[in-house]
Amino acid sequence: MRSHLLNDTTAEQYRRSVTDGVERVAAKLAATKRPFTGVTVDALVPRIERIDLDAPLHDTAAVLDELEEVYLRDAVYFHHPRYLAHLNCPVVIPAVLGEAVLSAVNSSLDTWDQSAGGTLIERRLIDWTTARIGLGPAADGVFTSGGTQSNLQALLLAREDSKTESLADLRIFASEVSHFSVKKSAKLLGLGPDAVVSVPVDRDKRMQTVALARELERCRKDGLVPMAVVATAGTTDFGSIDPLPGIAELCGQYDTWLHVDAAYGCGLLASLRYRDRIEGIERADSVTVDYHKSFFQPVSSSAVLVRDASTLRHATYHAEYLNPRRMVTERIPNQVDKSLQTTRRFDALKLWMTLRVMGADGIGELFDEVCELAAEGFGLLAADPRFDVVVEPTLSTLVFRYIPAAVTDPAEIDRANLYARGALFASGDAVVAGTKVGGRHYLKFTLLNPETTTADITAVLDLIAGHAEQYLGESLDRAS
């Protein structure tokens, strides 16, 4: 059976199959009443393991029926207004259309002779983003698989730019609430176990510039090399934005590469009301953006941007069968010359379609809405004696925990919050995230759905309190 598109027959098969699939998913999205069914691992594993992958069904409808049982019915649906957990956004329709187009055409963005217009569209979007950031006329970048890869590539460029032979002498400075990929990148880049210096944060979870200055000076006095400072514009837990202008000043004084991890906060680049919250980002040497977080794009759609295009040469290797050196002098644009990846999807098309249909203001309006929703949610939490909220949000994240009136044991309060999160997930009524603050367990709302309302937030808080109270009541019964 031919499954690829060679003639009118297979073109019709493609048309029919995709239509059937879209109809199924559309019906599922419309009918979804909860973000999750609460299915357990033990219940789902047997359904998948009993499928014989060597016995194809030879029928799209039958496969879609099977998919309903093993995936669609029990998927976690980010579009539901009570999905409040991780940095997952509902996706806009133009981007979904772009996904369908890029998957069918299947361009690979490594070389011009595999992508042609796709190469130019990606390059145009990189220029658009660097202009929004304000990196200047020499800026460039490339799309990546996500923030982790972007941070890795940025730190690779910083390492090579340091011109230091001893990797053990290199130091990276990041706040104590920065993304885990900073430490992961240091290890992958062959740096020492002490390479990442954790800088304290203030009460708003922003890197303390005084502490950073102290650590940079200590580094220099110890004969070590301050390779890079990673400032975060939107921490995963708190949405906090480090003081970028002050950090940029220090990087200039110590001749240190400034990388801004704006994987979350990049939505402010399109914001109509809050763009000033990332003032100073234009002074970065490199920037991470995740369009699939705050530009409402499907996974994956991300990029790493650099102030000086020439630094991307550190990721450039030539192969005669792919991108021989002569292509540079012939001015043939091969994106593989800039990327850690070789074969690479045309993920830029999703953002292109979104901008052409909705415009940047349309994206910015959606992101502004979730930021304002978080501010309203903070007001609800601050006024509710049942909860302790950690910090007023800069973006759209709220970190809090249930505090029972009659219980003072911190460990028991931890257990009540862990139980409430687990029970809520098992019920499927809502999905929330969790983290630790000061060694204690907290809950987290990550608000990236403009369809979520304050009524949803209030309802989920009541559910959390109910589950926590149930746990504490049963715990008291057990003790007695």
C-alpha positions in Angstrom: 0.0 0.0 0.0 1.4 3.4 -1.0 1.1 5.9 1.8 3.0 8.7 0.3 1.7 11.4 -2.1 2.6 10.3 -5.6 -0.6 10.5 -7.6 -4.3 11.5 -7.5 -5.2 8.3 -5.7 -2.9 8.9 -2.8 -3.7 12.6 -2.8 -7.3 11.7 -2.2 -6.3 9.3 0.5 -4.4 12.1 2.2 -7.4 14.4 1.9 -9.8 11.9 3.3 -7.5 10.7 6.1 -6.6 14.2 7.4 -10.2 15.3 7.2 -11.3 12.2 9.3 -8.6 12.9 11.8 -9.4 16.6 12.1 -13.1 15.8 12.6 -12.3 13.4 15.4 -10.0 15.8 17.2 -12.4 18.8 16.7 -15.3 16.7 18.1 -13.1 15.7 21.0 -12.0 19.2 21.8 -15.6 20.5 21.7 -16.8 17.7 23.9 -14.1 17.9 26.5 -15.6 18.7 29.9 -12.5 18.3 32.0 -8.8 18.8 31.3 -8.0 15.2 32.2 -9.9 12.0 32.8 -7.8 11.0 35.8 -6.7 7.8 34.1 -3.9 6.0 36.0 -0.6 4.6 34.6 -1.7 1.0 35.6 -5.0 1.4 33.7 -3.5 2.9 30.5 -0.4 0.7 30.2 -2.3 -2.6 29.4 -4.3 -0.8 26.7 -1.2 0.2 24.8 0.8 -3.0 25.5 -1.8 -5.3 24.1 -1.6 -3.6 20.6 0.4 -5.7 18.2 2.4 -3.2 16.1 3.2 -6.0 13.6 -0.5 -6.4 12.8 -1.6 -3.2 11.0 -5.3 -2.5 10.8 -5.1 -1.2 7.2 -8.0 1.2 7.9 -7.7 4.8 9.0 -11.1 4.8 10.7 -10.2 1.7 12.7 -6.9 3.3 13.7 -8.6 6.4 14.8 -11.0 4.3 16.9 -8.0 2.7 18.5 -6.3 6.0 19.1 -9.4 7.2 20.9 -8.9 4.4 23.4 -5.1 4.8 23.9 -4.6 8.5 23.6 -7.4 11.0 22.7 -9.8 10.0 25.5 -7.2 10.4 28.2 -5.0 13.1 26.9 -4.3 16.1 29.0 -6.0 19.0 27.2 -4.2 22.3 27.6 -7.1 24.2 25.9 -9.4 23.5 28.9 -9.7 26.6 31.1 -8.9 24.6 34.2 -5.6 23.3 33.0 -3.4 25.5 35.2 -0.2 23.5 35.5 2.9 23.9 33.4 4.0 26.3 30.7 1.7 24.8 28.1 -0.5 27.1 26.1 -3.6 26.5 24.0 -2.8 27.0 20.4 -4.2 29.5 17.9 -5.9 28.1 14.7 -3.5 29.7 12.2 -0.6 27.9 13.9 -2.5 24.6 13.7 -3.0 25.2 10.0 0.7 25.9 9.6 1.5 22.6 11.4 -0.7 20.7 9.0 1.0 22.3 6.0 4.6 21.8 7.2 4.0 18.2 8.1 2.6 17.3 4.7 5.2 19.1 2.7 7.9 17.9 5.1 10.6 20.5 4.3 13.9 20.1 6.2 15.3 23.4 7.2 19.0 22.4 7.1 19.9 23.3 3.5 18.5 25.6 0.8 18.0 22.7 -1.6 15.7 21.0 0.9 13.6 24.0 1.8 14.0 27.1 -0.5 11.2 29.5 0.6 11.1 27.9 4.0 14.7 29.0 4.6 13.8 32.6 3.8 10.6 32.6 5.9 12.6 31.4 8.9 15.3 34.0 8.3 12.6 36.7 8.0 11.1 35.7 11.3 14.5 35.7 13.0 15.0 39.3 11.7 11.5 40.2 13.0 12.2 38.8 16.4 15.7 40.4 16.8 14.2 43.7 15.7 11.5 43.4 18.4 14.2 42.7 21.0 16.4 45.5 19.7 19.6 43.5 19.1 20.8 45.7 16.2 21.6 45.3 12.5 24.2 42.6 13.0 21.9 40.2 14.8 20.9 36.7 13.7 19.6 33.4 15.1 18.0 30.1 14.3 14.9 28.2 15.3 15.4 25.4 17.9 13.5 22.6 19.5 12.9 24.6 22.7 14.4 26.6 25.5 16.8 23.9 26.7 18.4 23.7 23.3 18.5 27.5 22.9 20.2 27.9 26.3 22.7 25.2 25.4 23.6 26.8 22.1 23.9 30.3 23.6 26.2 29.0 26.3 28.2 27.1 23.7 28.8 30.4 21.9 29.7 32.1 25.2 32.2 29.3 25.9 33.9 29.6 22.6 33.8 33.4 22.8 35.7 33.3 26.1 38.8 32.1 24.3 39.9 30.2 27.4 41.7 26.9 27.2 40.9 25.7 30.7 37.3 24.7 30.9 37.6 24.2 34.6 38.2 27.9 35.0 34.9 29.0 33.4 32.0 30.2 35.5 28.3 30.8 34.6 26.2 33.0 36.9 22.5 32.4 37.1 19.9 33.1 39.8 18.9 30.4 42.3 15.5 30.1 40.5 16.8 30.0 37.0 15.9 27.1 34.6 17.6 23.7 35.3 18.9 23.7 31.7 21.6 26.1 32.7 23.3 23.5 34.9 22.5 20.8 32.3 24.1 22.8 29.6 27.3 23.4 31.7 27.6 19.6 32.1 27.1 19.0 28.4 29.6 21.6 27.5 32.3 19.8 29.6 32.5 22.5 32.3 33.4 21.6 35.8 31.0 20.6 38.6 31.3 24.1 40.1 30.8 25.9 36.9 27.4 27.4 37.6 27.3 29.9 40.4 23.9 30.3 42.0 23.1 34.0 42.7 20.6 34.8 45.5 17.2 36.4 44.6 15.3 39.1 46.3 11.8 38.8 47.8 10.3 39.2 44.3 12.5 36.3 43.1 14.7 38.5 41.0 18.5 38.1 40.8 20.2 40.5 43.3 22.6 42.6 41.3 24.6 43.4 44.5 25.1 39.6 45.0 26.0 39.2 41.3 28.6 41.9 41.5 30.1 40.3 44.6 30.3 36.9 42.8 31.8 38.4 39.6 34.5 40.2 41.6 35.3 37.0 43.6 35.6 35.1 40.3 38.1 37.5 39.0 40.1 37.6 42.2 40.3 33.8 42.2 41.8 33.9 38.7 38.7 32.3 37.1 36.8 33.4 34.0 33.3 34.8 34.2 32.1 33.1 31.0 28.4 34.2 31.1 25.6 35.6 33.1 22.2 34.0 32.5 19.5 36.5 33.3 15.9 35.2 33.3 13.0 37.0 31.8 10.2 34.9 33.2 11.3 32.2 35.7 9.5 28.9 35.4 8.1 29.0 38.9 7.4 32.7 39.6 7.4 34.4 36.2 9.9 36.8 37.7 12.1 39.0 35.5 15.7 39.7 36.6 16.8 43.4 36.6 18.2 43.3 33.1 19.6 46.9 32.9 21.7 46.4 36.0 22.9 43.0 35.0 23.9 44.3 31.6 26.0 47.0 33.3 27.8 44.4 35.3 28.4 42.2 32.2 30.0 45.2 30.5 32.3 45.9 33.4 33.5 42.3 33.6 33.5 41.6 29.8 31.0 38.8 30.3 28.6 37.4 27.9 25.0 38.2 28.8 22.4 35.6 27.9 18.7 36.4 28.6 16.5 33.3 29.0 13.2 34.8 27.8 11.6 31.4 27.0 8.5 32.4 29.0 8.7 36.2 29.1 9.1 36.6 25.3 5.4 37.2 25.0 6.1 40.7 26.3 7.8 41.4 22.9 4.3 41.5 21.4 2.6 43.0 24.5 0.5 46.1 24.0 0.7 47.2 27.7 3.7 45.5 29.4 6.6 45.7 27.0 8.6 47.8 29.5 8.9 44.9 31.9 11.7 43.5 29.8 13.6 46.8 29.3 17.3 46.0 29.0 16.9 42.8 27.0 18.2 44.7 24.0 21.6 44.7 25.6 21.9 40.9 25.6 24.5 39.0 23.6 22.0 36.2 23.2 18.4 35.6 23.9 16.2 32.5 24.2 12.5 32.7 23.1 9.9 30.0 23.2 7.0 30.9 20.9 5.3 27.7 22.0 5.0 29.2 25.5 3.7 32.7 25.2 3.0 33.2 21.5 0.4 30.4 21.6 2.2 28.1 19.1 2.2 24.3 19.0 5.3 22.5 20.3 7.8 23.0 19.1 8.5 26.6 18.0 11.5 28.3 19.6 14.6 30.2 18.7 18.0 31.4 19.9 19.0 35.0 18.9 22.4 36.6 19.0 23.6 40.2 18.8 26.6 39.4 16.6 25.8 37.0 13.7 29.5 36.0 13.4 29.3 34.2 16.8 27.1 31.5 15.1 30.2 30.3 13.4 31.0 28.3 16.5 28.1 25.9 15.5 29.2 25.7 11.9 30.6 22.5 10.3 30.8 21.7 6.6 30.2 18.4 4.9 30.6 17.8 1.1 27.4 15.9 1.0 25.4 18.6 2.7 26.8 22.2 2.9 30.3 22.3 1.3 32.3 25.4 2.0 32.0 26.7 -1.5 28.3 27.4 -0.8 29.3 30.2 1.5 31.1 32.1 -1.3 28.2 31.3 -3.6 25.9 33.0 -1.0 23.6 29.9 -0.7 21.7 30.2 2.6 22.0 27.0 4.6 20.5 27.2 8.0 22.5 24.1 9.2 25.5 26.5 9.3 23.9 28.1 12.4 22.2 25.2 14.1 23.0 22.4 16.5 20.5 20.3 14.6 20.9 19.0 11.1 17.5 17.7 10.0 15.0 20.3 11.3 11.3 20.9 10.9 9.9 24.0 9.4 8.5 25.1 12.7 8.8 28.8 11.7 5.8 28.4 9.4 3.4 28.2 12.4 4.5 31.6 13.6 4.5 33.0 10.1 0.9 31.9 9.6 -0.1 33.4 13.0 1.4 36.7 12.3 -0.1 36.9 8.8 -3.6 36.1 10.1 -3.6 37.7 13.6 -0.7 40.1 13.6 1.6 40.7 16.5 -1.0 42.8 18.3 -3.4 39.8 18.3 -0.7 37.7 20.0 0.2 40.5 22.4 -3.4 41.0 23.4 -3.8 37.3 24.4 -0.6 37.4 26.5 -1.7 40.6 28.2 -5.0 39.0 29.1 -3.3 36.1 31.0 -1.0 38.5 32.7 -4.0 40.5 33.9 -5.8 37.3 34.9 -2.8 36.4 37.1 -3.0 39.8 38.8 -6.7 39.2 39.5 -5.8 35.7 40.8 -3.2 37.2 43.1 -5.9 39.5 44.6 -8.1 36.5 45.2 -5.3 34.5 46.9 -4.1 37.5 49.0 -7.6 38.0 50.3 -8.3 34.4 51.1 -7.1 33.3 54.6 -7.0 29.7 53.5 -3.9 30.4 51.3 -0.4 31.8 51.4 0.8 33.3 48.1 4.5 33.8 47.6 4.9 36.8 45.3 2.9 39.2 43.2 3.1 38.0 39.6 5.1 39.8 36.9 3.8 37.5 34.2 1.1 34.8 34.6 2.3 32.5 37.3 1.0 32.2 40.9 2.8 30.1 43.6 0.8 29.5 46.8 -0.3 26.8 49.3 -3.2 25.9 51.4 -2.8 26.8 55.1 -5.2 25.1 57.4 -6.4 27.1 60.4 -6.0 24.4 63.0 -2.7 22.8 61.8 0.7 24.3 62.5 3.0 21.3 61.7 4.8 22.4 58.4 5.3 18.7 57.4 1.6 18.0 57.8 0.8 21.1 55.7 3.2 19.9 53.1 1.4 16.5 53.0 -2.0 18.2 52.7 -0.9 20.2 49.7 0.7 17.3 48.0 -2.4 15.2 48.6 -4.7 18.0 47.3 -2.7 18.3 44.0 -2.7 14.5 43.5 -6.4 14.2 44.3 -7.3 17.0 42.0 -5.3 15.4 39.2 -6.9 12.0 39.8 -10.3 13.6 39.7 -9.6 15.2 36.4 -11.5 18.4 37.4 -8.4 20.5 37.1 -4.6 20.2 36.7 -2.2 22.3 38.8 1.6 22.2 39.2 3.7 22.0 42.2 7.1 23.2 43.4 9.2 23.9 46.5 9.8 27.2 48.1 12.2 27.4 51.1 12.1 23.6 51.3 8.3 23.5 51.7 5.7 22.2 49.1 3.7 24.7 47.2 1.2 24.6 44.4 1.4 26.6 41.2 -1.0 28.1 38.7 0.5 28.8 35.3 -2.1 30.9 33.5 -1.6 30.8 29.7 -5.2 30.3 28.6 -7.2 33.5 27.9 -10.4 31.5 28.2 -9.7 30.9 31.9 -11.7 33.2 34.2 -11.5 34.3 37.8 -14.5 32.0 38.4 -12.3 29.1 37.2 -9.6 30.2 39.6 -12.0 30.5 42.5 -13.5 27.1 41.8 -10.1 25.4 41.6 -9.1 27.0 44.9 -12.2 25.6 46.5 -11.4 22.2 45.1 -7.9 22.3 46.5 -9.1 23.4 49.9 -11.7 20.7 49.9 -9.1 17.9 49.1 -6.7 19.3 51.7 -9.3 19.4 54.4 -10.4 15.9 53.5 -6.8 14.7 53.9 -6.4 16.5 57.2 -9.7 15.1 58.5 -8.7 11.5 57.6 -5.2 12.1 59.1 -6.8 13.2 62.4 -9.1 10.1 62.4 -6.0 7.9 61.8 -4.2 9.6 64.7 -7.1 9.1 67.1 
